[in-house]
Amino acid sequence: MNIVLLGATGGIGKCLSKELLISHNLFIGSRYKKNIGILINEINTDNNNPVNTINGDTVDASNFESVSSFLDKANENLGSIDCIINCIGSLLLKPAHLTSEEEFDNVLRTNVFSCFSILKHSFKFLKSNGGSIIFFSSAAS
């Protein structure tokens, strides 16, 4: 199975990446290219001869064009996409009266806009053969 994982370098995403590569091909995404490289090297070091492939690229999931471009690259790299997993999220533990408009906008862009953007841009890859989109969230959010 070919899986695209956004938010791969966070806690849940990192654990999923390591486990999923055992049986699947992965294309991972994160905001920071350096973190993608570190995770890929870590996984390849832990798994001396991985049968499946792992690659990745940067993505700003709050930006529609970035998500579209990222999914195009993932599809080109994998040949097809069977599953898209979103582990992106942020949490702002601050009372409303102390929260700035910019902070609130950032939380919405990270948690809501990213999910909508992934849904919007995933359709063209999953409409012919089906597939799954999985969204993770913490209980705190």
Secondary structure, 3 states (H helix, E strand, C coil): CEEEEECCCCHHHHHHHHHHCCCCEEEEEECCHHHHHHHHHHHHHHCCCCCCCEEEEECCCCCHHHHHHHHHHHHHHHCCCCEEEECCCCCCCCCHHHCCHHHHHHHHHHHHHHHHHHHHHHHHHHCCCCCEEEECCCCCC
